[in-house]
Amino acid sequence: MNKYLEQLVALAKIDEEIDAFVPKMKAVEKKLRVALEQEDAIKSRVESFKKEIVEAKLKKNKNELHLAELSAKFKDFSKKSAAIKTDKEMKALQLEEEIAKEQCDFANEEIARLDSYIDAKNKDVQEAEATLNDVAARTQEIKISIDEQIKEIEEQRTRVYEDKQKLVAEMSQKILSFYQKIRKWAGNTTVVPVKKHACYGCFMRINDKTYSSVLLKDDIITCPHCGRILYKDLEEVEA
């Protein structure tokens, strides 16, 4: 194979390997992101439960204050009862007392309901916090594993970049510039093989003259349809 063509094929493979590091890194980081999002969701639930408990306790306090006020009213009723002179005053006092009793019953029922509600929410908090501890522990394990994977990927990327720099240093700047110009729009299909008489970049059939030139491997041949650099695998040529 032509030296320059051989270098271009090698460079294309290195660039493809470099580009593959980005999705690898994203896939690894996604695992941690999903775990952290799950952890944040549980923390949000815990905070929501605690907020509901605080609100329920405030409502309970209001009802307890109301009960205290009603208790004071009942004491006043006994004093007023001694001073009643007419039936009309008696009926008015009895009506007021009945309303106060109803309010007292409602307040007691509401306090009992709020106590049950607070107990249930406290259980929710305990369960959520237990789940959070488990998730946090798993997240930490994932983070340690991911840190190791990222370190390994970074080491691989460094080695590949070193290989690229070494190869680029040996290449003709004219050939390198030609490659980079095509790569701007072709990406990792800048240098493609010819298979079954077709360019494996645009998948168009190439003519016999171009195909013969590719087989000779004496020069850098581009696809007449798309302009990508063509090559033929040695194994296929021998076959």
N, C-alpha and C positions, 0 to 999 in steps of 0.2 A: 504494500500500500504506500502511496505517496506520503512522504514525511509530513507535509503540511495537513493533508487530509487526516492522517492518523492522529495528529495533534488536535485537530478540530473535533474529531469523534470523541477523543478522550476528554476534551474541554466541555463538550456538550453533556457528557455523562456526569462530569463533576458538577456542572451547574444544575443539572437535574437533581443530583443528590443534595446540593445546598438548598435548593428550593423546597425539597421534601422535609427539611428540618422545621420549617414554619408550621405546617399542619401537625407534625409530630409534637411540637412544643404546645400547640393549642389543645391537642387531644389530652396531653398530660395535665395541663393547667385546668382543663374543663372539669376533671375529676375533683380537684380541690375546690373549684368554684361551686360545683353542685353541692358538695358537702358543707361548705360555708353558708350557702343559701339555705340549706335545710336547718343548719344550726341557728341562723338568724330568724327563720320562720318560727322555730320553737321558742326562742327568746321573746319574740313579739307576742306569741300566745301567752307566755308567762306574765309579761307586762300587762297584757289585756285582762287576764284573770285578776291580777293584783289591783288593777284600776277598778274593776267591777266590785271587788271586795271592799275597797275604800268607799265607793259610792253607796254600797249596801249598808255599811256601818254608819255613814252619815244619815241615811234614811232611818236607820234604827234609832240613832240618837235623837232625831227629830220626834219620832214616835214616843220615846221615853220622856222627852221634855213635855210633850203633849199630855202624857199620863200624869206627870207631876202637876201640871196645871189643872187637870181634871180632878186630881186628888184634893187640891186646894179648894176647888169649886164645891166638892162634896162637903167639906167642912163649913163652907159658907151656907150651904143649903140648910144645915142643922140650925145655924144661927137665925137664918131668915124664917125658917119654919116656926120658931118660937115667937116671932114678931108678926105672924100672919093674923089678919083680922077678918078678912072676907073670903068667900068661896072662890071668887075670881082670882084673888091673889094665890090661893091654894092650888088651883088648877094651873095657873101660869108657872108656879114653882115646880109642880109635878111634871109638867111638859118639859121644862128646862132640865130637870133631873133625868128624865127618860132619854133625852137627846144626849146628855153627858154620858149616860151609861152605854148607849150605842157607840158613841165615839170611843169610849174606854174599851169596849169589846173589840172594835175594829183595830184600835192601836195594839192591843194584846195579840190579836191574830196576825197583824202585820209584822210585829216583832218576832213572833214564832216563825213566820214564813221567811223573814230575812235571816234568822238564825240558821235555818235549814239551808237556805241559799248560800250563806257565807261558808257553812261547813262543806257543802258540795264544791264550791269554788276553791276552798283550801285543798281539798283532795285533788282537784284538777291541777292546781299549782304543784303539788307534791309529785304527781304522776309526770307532769310536763318537765319538771326539773330533773327527775330521774332519767327520763328519756334524753333530756339535754346533756346530762353527764355522759350517757352512753354514746350519743352522737359526737360530742366534743372529743371523747377518747378515740373514736374511729377517725375523726377529722385529723387529730394529731398523728395517728398512724399513717393516714393517707399523705399528710404533709411530709413526714419523714421519708416515705417511699418516693414521693414526687421529687423531693429535693435531690435524692439519689439519682432518679431518672434524668432530671434536668442537668445535673452535673455530668452524667454520662453522655447526654446529647451534646452538651457544650464542648466536651472533650472531643467527641467525634467531629463536630463542626469545625473545631480548631484544626484538627488533622486534615480535614478535607480542604479547608481554606489554604493551609500550608501547601498541600498538593497542587492546588490551583495556582498559587503564586509562583511556585517552582516551574510549573508548565508554562504559564504566561510569560515568565522571564526568558524562556527558551524560544518562544514563538516570534515569528515575523510580525511587526506592528501593522503592516499592511493587511496581512491575513486576519489578524486579531480584530482590526477595525471593520473588516468586511463581515466577520462573524457577528460582531456586536450590533452592526447595522441591521442585520436580518433578525437577530434575537429581540430587538426592540418590539417587533410586531409578532414574531413567531414563537417567542418564549422557548419552552423546552422542546419544541419541534423544529428548531433551527437546523439541526443535522439529523436527517432521518434515513432509514434504510430503504432500499428498493426491494420489494417483494412481489412476486407474480407479475413482474413487468410494470409495477405501479409505484408511484411515490407514496410513501407511508406518512406524508404530511397532508397532502390534499387528496390522496387516493385516486388520482387521475393516472391513466395509463400513459407511459412515456414511449416515445418512438424508438425504433431499433437503433438508430445512430447514437442517441443519448444513452440508451441502455448499454450498448457496447463500450462507450466511453467510461461508464460507471464500472463496468466489469474490469476494464484495463487498470483502473485505479492509478493512472499516471498523472492525473490532473484533478483539480477541484471542479466538480460538475454540479450545476444547479438545475433544479426542476424547471422545465420550460413553461410550466403552467403556474406555479406558485413562487418560484425563486428560492426554495429551500435547498440547502446543501445535501447532496445525495451520496450514499455509500452503499457498498454491498458487503455483507458479512463474509469472511473468509470461508467459514464452514459451508455456507450456501453455494459459494462459487465452486468449491471443491466437489460438492454434491452434484 
